[in-house]
Amino acid sequence: MMQKPRITWLASPHHDQRPGGVEDIDTIVLHHTASGGTAQDTARYFANPKSKVSAHYLIGKDGAIVQCVQDARRAWHAGQSAFRGRANVNDFSIG
């Protein structure tokens, strides 16, 4: 049986309450970062109070997975956005 990969927790302060709750998550947003750093480096940037950005998960080029925001919370990854006629993509997505 295949095991789930190990996930490291590095919290970001940049999240808030979802307006609809976890049951309304129906979208995954994939972002690409052009930095040469690791997933842990990006997570440390997300932890910086000045960055004002976050994502739920980061996956490094080496396969490392870092979680920065609980799924039940709204991460700040999509900014002012819309998808298929719905505004505020952060409200209903995992980033």
N, C-alpha and C positions, 0 to 999 in steps of 0.2 A: 504494500500500500504506500502510495506517495505521501510524503510528509509536507506540511505547509512550511514555507521558508520562514526563517527567523526574522522578526521585525524588531528593530531598535526604536525606542521611544525617545524623541528629542522635541519637547513641547515648544510650540509657538504661542505667544500671547495674542496673536492676531486672529481672533475668531469670535463669534457671538452666537446667539440663539437662532435656530432656523425658525422661520415663521410658521411652517407647516408641520415640522417634526420629521423624524427619520423615515416614516412611512411614505413621504413625498419624494424621496430620492429616486430618480429614474434616469439619471444621466451621469456619465463619466467624462470628465474633461481631461485630455492629455496635453501636457505642455512640454516643450523642449527647452532646456536651458543650454546656452552656448558656452557656459563657463567650463574650464578645464578641471574644475574641482570634483570632489566626491559628493555623494548624497548627504553625507554628514556635514560637509562644508556649506551646502545650500541650506540645510536645516539650521545651522548656526546663524546664517544670514536671516532666516525667517524669525529666529528668536530675538533678533535685534529690535528693540522698541522703535527705532527710527524707520525700519523697513516697511511696516504697515502692509505686509503681504504674507501669505501662507498657503499651504496646500495640505491636504489630508495625508498624502503619501508621496515619497520620493523614491525613485528606483535608480540606483547608480549604474554606471557602465559595467561595474564589477558584479552586478546582481544584488548588491546590498539594498535592503528595503528599510526606510526610515519613516515612521509615522509622526506627524507634527500636530495633528488636530483629530480629536475623536470624531467618528463618523456622524454622531448625533449633533455635532456642532457645525456651524456654517464657517468654512474657511474662506479667506479673502484671496482668491486666486483668479477669478474671472472679471473683476472690475465691473464697470458699467457695461452690461452685455445683454444679449437676447439670443434665443435659440428657438427656432420653429414657432415664432410669434410670442414666446414667453420671455418677459424681461427678468433681470436679476438672476442670472444663471447660478450664482452661488447658492441661492435658496434651495435648489432642487438637485444639486450635483455633488459628486465627490471629485476632488481635484488631485 
